[in-house]
Amino acid sequence: MQSAKVRYEYTVNGVHFAGKRLSPFYVSATGTKMAKWQKGGILRHGDDRVTVFYNPSRPHKAYLVIPTITTILSLCALYVSAALILWYGL
């Protein structure tokens, strides 16, 4: 199984935080294409700077990639399909 692992530091109103979540969804799959696809959504600014998305009321919760509606619907469809296959397959 492959998954993308990240680690980053950021500052909000003078308070330093460290994060390790790529997106709100944890995705693990076989092969390296999924991990590369996950990391492809990171907005990079030079060699070592990236855009960090965080909740202003809870700045300790941060991600590097905000999922699109297409990604959310695709993951929901995948989970529903897996559940149906397991339900009717057993």
JOKANOR-V173893 format. One record per residue. N is the residue number from 1. RES is the residue in one letter. PHI is phi in radians with two decimals (none if undefined). PSI is psi as a letter, one per 40 degrees, with the letter a starting at -180 (* if undefined). Layout:
N_RES_PHI_PSI / N_RES_PHI_PSI
//
This chain:
1_M_none_i / 2_Q_-2.08_i / 3_S_-2.63_i / 4_A_-1.46_h / 5_K_-2.09_h / 6_V_-2.33_i / 7_R_-2.60_h / 8_Y_-2.61_i / 9_E_-2.17_i / 10_Y_-2.65_i / 11_T_-2.19_h / 12_V_-2.23_h / 13_N_0.89_f / 14_G_1.44_e / 15_V_-1.77_h / 16_H_-1.55_h / 17_F_-2.31_i / 18_A_-2.20_h / 19_G_-2.28_i / 20_K_-2.50_e / 21_R_-1.70_h / 22_L_-1.36_d / 23_S_-2.62_i / 24_P_-1.11_d / 25_F_-1.81_h / 26_Y_-1.65_h / 27_V_-2.14_h / 28_S_-2.29_h / 29_A_-2.64_i / 30_T_-1.40_i / 31_G_1.52_i / 32_T_-1.68_e / 33_K_-1.12_d / 34_M_-1.14_d / 35_A_-1.12_d / 36_K_-1.13_d / 37_W_-1.11_d / 38_Q_-1.06_d / 39_K_-1.26_e / 40_G_-1.16_d / 41_G_-1.48_e / 42_I_-1.29_h / 43_L_-1.49_h / 44_R_-1.71_i / 45_H_-2.29_g / 46_G_1.49_a / 47_D_-1.32_d / 48_D_-2.24_e / 49_R_-2.11_h / 50_V_-2.39_i / 51_T_-1.44_h / 52_V_-1.95_h / 53_F_-1.72_h / 54_Y_-2.47_i / 55_N_-1.49_h / 56_P_-1.00_d / 57_S_-1.43_e / 58_R_-2.43_g / 59_P_-1.14_e / 60_H_-1.28_e / 61_K_-1.66_h / 62_A_-2.42_i / 63_Y_-2.48_i / 64_L_-1.70_d / 65_V_-2.26_h / 66_I_-1.64_h / 67_P_-1.22_i / 68_T_-1.48_i / 69_I_-1.09_d / 70_T_-1.10_d / 71_T_-1.12_d / 72_I_-1.09_d / 73_L_-1.14_d / 74_S_-1.11_d / 75_L_-1.15_d / 76_C_-1.08_d / 77_A_-1.10_d / 78_L_-1.11_d / 79_Y_-1.14_d / 80_V_-1.14_d / 81_S_-1.07_d / 82_A_-1.09_d / 83_A_-1.12_d / 84_L_-1.14_d / 85_I_-1.08_d / 86_L_-1.16_d / 87_W_-1.11_d / 88_Y_-1.49_e / 89_G_-1.40_d / 90_L_-1.65_*
//
